[in-house]
Amino acid sequence: MNNIKTNLEHVHKRILNAAQHSGRDPKEIKLLLATKTVSYENICVALQLGETIIGENKTQELKEKYEGLTSIAHTTHFIGHLQTNKIKDVLKYADCIQSIDRLELVQKLDRRLQQEGRTMDIMLQVNTSNEESKFGLDPAASIDFAKEVSTFNTLKVKGLMTIGLFSSELEKVRKCYRLLKDIQSEMNALQLPNFELNELSMGMSGDLEIAIEEGATLIRVGTAIFGKRIHPDSYYWSEK
């Protein structure tokens, strides 16, 4: 618990410093706990320390941890690649889906949501690094895709998500985040129905400062809070 507390304090300090350096209000930036492979006991520790948002990559982990976390108020985002045969589970356990990247998924989500008589908060995932190993929309196709999504009244688009380039060359990483910000601006200018593009979900443990400088409002941090995993981040995000 002490390690998690200390790590959280350090991450919040990094967010504060990056916001101040960029001339931004730190209150604009929320921390999402990236909890892939993290036990629900450790997640509970972080939630008890005041955190309010978690993100899961795998539907199985989402289900397994759900009961253990119900006693603590929080919201859950699904941030991994969503297979269409897992839609029912994700709708049951998540409050927002950040990884919308293809029309088939949109259509099947809409069908299920209509059956349940409800709506769902979503984000569109854009592959700003143009890596074949990553899911997400081609940036050049993102505007046309947004127009299609806007016709589905069950889906409330709250923002855009991207996974930056896994690289130590930080200026190349920055280009990914700057591109997402540009796409957000272009989409907002269209004033599409069912779109309130207030959120930019980008930045993780190693590059959150750059993401904040480029406009991130939601930072996904796991390793810097819960410690290193067996595999590098690229293992969990590259699922093709």
DATAHU-V574571 format. One record per pair of residues at least 12 apart in sequence whose C-alpha atoms are under 7 Angstrom apart, sorted by the first residue. I is the first residue (numbers start at 1). J is the second residue. Records with the same first field share a line. If there is no record, write none. Layout:
I->J  J
This chain:
1->45
4->46  225  226
7->224  225
8->225
15->209
18->209  212  213
19->212
22->213
28->217
29->216  217  218
30->217  218  219
31->53  218  219  220
32->53  54  55  218  219  220  221
33->53  54  55  220  221  222
34->54  55  56  220  221  222
35->54  55  56  222
36->56  57
40->65  68  69
44->69
52->74  75
53->74  75  76
54->75  76  77
55->76  77  78  79
56->77  78  79  80
57->78  79  80
58->80
59->86  89  90
62->93
63->93
66->93
75->95
76->94  95  96
77->94  95  96  97  98
78->94  96  97  98
79->97  98  99
80->99
81->99
82->99
84->105
87->109
95->121
96->120  121  122
97->121  122  123
98->122  123  124  125  161
99->123  124  125
100->123  124  125
101->124  125  136  137
110->152  154
113->154
118->154
119->154  155
120->154  155  156
121->155  156  157  158
122->155  156  157  158
123->157  158  159  160  161
124->159  160  161
125->137  160  161  162
126->138  139  161  162
127->139  162
128->162  164  176  179  180
129->164  165  176
133->238  239  240
134->237  238
143->187
147->192
150->192  193  194  195
153->194
155->194
156->194  195
157->194  195  196  197
158->195  196  197  198  199
159->196  197  198  199  200
160->199  200  201
161->200  201  202
162->201  202
163->202
164->176  177  203
174->210
177->211  214
178->214
181->215
184->197
199->217  218
200->216  217  218
201->216  217  218  219
202->216  218  219  220
203->219  220
204->219  220  221
205->221  222  223  224
